[in-house]
């Protein structure tokens, strides 16, 4: 298709103006351009479509059959362009657009809901999408540009940037009627008589929990493996064992008294850092991404152990 055959927006605008006003002279007043310019646009459109769109009469211009057929399509085109301009303006202002987030399971389940609630209340026109996966999978999503932001444990990669977000501590939780609950503090050796509930063998938390006991030379009485954190919590509530779980995942249960946190006196705090990952080559965050990161920063989990236990 030659350049002369290409439909141009000024041509469509001129066509609609003449169709509405019934004459080229009236369209001139609406478009605030010269009569030769309007005439040239109509003729260019007719050349591109290879058909006459108007019948010229002494009283003005009226649509041909082909012009009447083209009219609704021209109207939809201009409506779509106007909507597109508004969408671009919304993106630039941060009030609209689309944001896709990748997050590790513990983050997407226990941290993101409150963040997304706040963000969506402030940005109701933004379309949000969340994809969950283990940190290695989230990194791949970021690299393949399937998500704009990844929330995960730190994994170094030359093509990404990492911004620390918060540290999630592993905390020992027991049923509120468990013998460990009353003193609220034990030593690691005390766990040798307990069943330990482990979750998600493919998660880094599984290996982290197992290594804690291996390094301490402690072999719990038994293990019960489940495939997710929620299942682990339910098992603890049913007195089937005790579990080391991310603090962000058990705040509600600790707050309601369904689970009791227990300090392990001779075990240093075990924390897993959560970071924000973005592709290095995307440059500065867009308005939408920047607003989301600020919301995330404002609502990230607290950092003091005491405050978190009381949350």
Order of alpha helices (4+ residues) and beta strands (2+ residues): alpha-alpha-alpha-beta-beta-alpha-beta-alpha-alpha-beta-alpha-beta-beta-alpha-beta-beta-alpha-beta-alpha-beta-alpha-beta-beta-alpha-alpha
